[in-house]
Amino acid sequence: MNNNKIILGLDPGTNIMGFGLIEIQNENIKLIQYGVINLKKYKDHIEKLEMIFKNVNKLIKDYNPNEISIEAPFFGKNVQSMLKLGRAQGVAMVAGKINGIEISEYAPRKIKKSVTGNGNASKEQLSEIIKKTLNINENINKKLDASDALGAALCHYYQKSNNENPKKSWKKFIQANPEKII
């Protein structure tokens, strides 16, 4: 991986889409921006897909990422939900592709394993490790889709650079932060 990169992480969804941008400068990770895009106000599925495309395009224009990392949909019990998530992911990927950006996708377990050291970590555990890694002071647990997107971006960086995440182990995190144990 080149020394200076901006990675856009995406957690596509048809109701809430998470995004997170990190910058890599000589192996230092810096948070640029993160958030969620609320798509619940759009009733028509096609309109939601259009808004995903437009919003990803806007993020690309605003932040000029070098690479996009996207969370792959996982198979659940509801096939219709899986199909909708797959469409949302596909639309986000097309937005990146037409802008000439390299796109990588990672399974949720791979993201969790890469960032926390545990593929079965909860969304809250992932969020806590991300807060620590990126020095985020606010509670991002209310924006778990955004922390999932940041997780995708971090996972991509770790996978491409073969860097060890110094805070990768949940056990090490708890040892370093005993006050967080409930």
N, C-alpha and C positions, 0 to 999 in steps of 0.2 A: 504494500500500500504506500502510495506517495506520502511524504511527510506532512503536507498541508492539504487537508480535505474538509469538506463539509458533507455530512451524511444526514439525509432526511429519513427518519424512521416513520413508518406509517402503520397504524392499527386500523385497517378499514372496517367499517360497519355501515349498516344502512340506517341506523338511528343516530349513532354517535361515532365519529371518526376521530381517532387520536393521531396527533402528529408531534414529532420532536426533532429538533435539529441540534446536532453537536458539531463542533469544529475540532479537528485534530491538528495540532501544531507541534511538530517534532515530538510526537508521542504523548503530548499533554492533551487531555480531553477538556474541552470547554463547552458549557451549555450555551446555546444561542437563544433558543426559544422552544416552548412547548405549549400544547393546548388541545382543546377538543373543538370539533365542528359539529354543531347540533343540527341534525337533519330531520328531526321528528316533526317539524312544522310542514314538511312536504309529504303529502299523502300518497302521491303517485310514485311508484317504484322507479319508473324511467326518469322522472324529475329528480329523484334522489341521486341516481347515477350521474345525471348531468351536473348536479351540484358537487358531487365528489370530484368529477373531472375538472370542473372550473376551480375548485378550491386547491386541488393538488397543483394545477397549472399556476395558480397565483402564488403558492408557496415556492414553487420553482423560480418564478420570475422575481419574487421578493428576496430570496436567500441564495439563489444560484448554487444549489448543491451539486457536488461532483458525483454522488452515488445515492441511490435510494435502497433502503432496506425495508422490507414489508413482511408483516406477520401473515403467514399462510393460514387459511381457514382450517379448522380442525373438524373432524367428523363427529357430530353429536347425534342425538336421537332424532332431531327434526331435520329431515332432508330438505324441506323448503328453506329453512334458515341457512343451511349450508350452501344451497344454490345462490341465495341472495348475497351472502358474504363473498362467495366466489366471484359473482358479478362485480361487487364493489371493489374487490381486489384487482380484478381485470381492468376495470376502468382506471383505477389509480396507476396501474402498470403502464397502460397505454399513454397516459398523460406524461409519464416519465420517458417512455420510449420515443414519443414524437419530439421530445426536447433533447434527445440524444444522450440520455443519462443511463448509466449502468444500473441495472435493477437486480437485487438478490432477494430471495424469500427464505424465511426460516420458520420452522414449526414452533408453536408456542413452547413446547418442552425444550427445544434446542435453545431458545432465547433464555428461558429460565436457568437452564444448566450453564450456559455461557456466562451469564451475569451473576448468578447467586451460587453456582456450584451444585444446585439441586434442581433437577428437571421437574420435580413435583412441588416446587415452592409455590406458595399462594401468591395471588396478585399483590397482596399487601406486603409480603416479604420481598418480592421483586421491587416494589415501590420504595421500601426502606433502603435497600442496597443502592438503588439509583440515586436517592436523595444524598446518601453518603458519598457516592462516587462523584456526583456532579455538584456537590456542595449546595444543594437546594435547601433553603431554610423553611420554606412554607410546606404545609401539609398537602402533598400531591395525591394522597389516598382518595381524595374526593374526585380526582381526575385519573382514575385507573387506566382509562383508555390512552391518556397522554403518557403515563408512565410505561404502559405496554409499548407504545411507539418509541419512547426513549430506550427501552430495553432492546427493541429491534435494532436501533441505530448502534447501541453499544455492542450487541452481539456481532453485528457486521464488522465493526472495528476489530473486535477481538479475533474473529475468525480470519479476517483478511491479513491482520498483522501478526498473528500468532502470539500476541501479547497475553501474558497472564494478567487477569484482573486481580490486583492486590486485595480487593475486598470480595473476591469470588466466593469464598467459603462462608456459608451461613454461620457455621460454628465460629469462625474467626470474627465475624461481625458481632456475634453475641458476646464473645470474650472481650472485644474492644468496647462494647456498649452495654454493660450489665444493667444499666438503668432502664433499658428498653424492655427488659423481661417483665412480663406481667404475671 
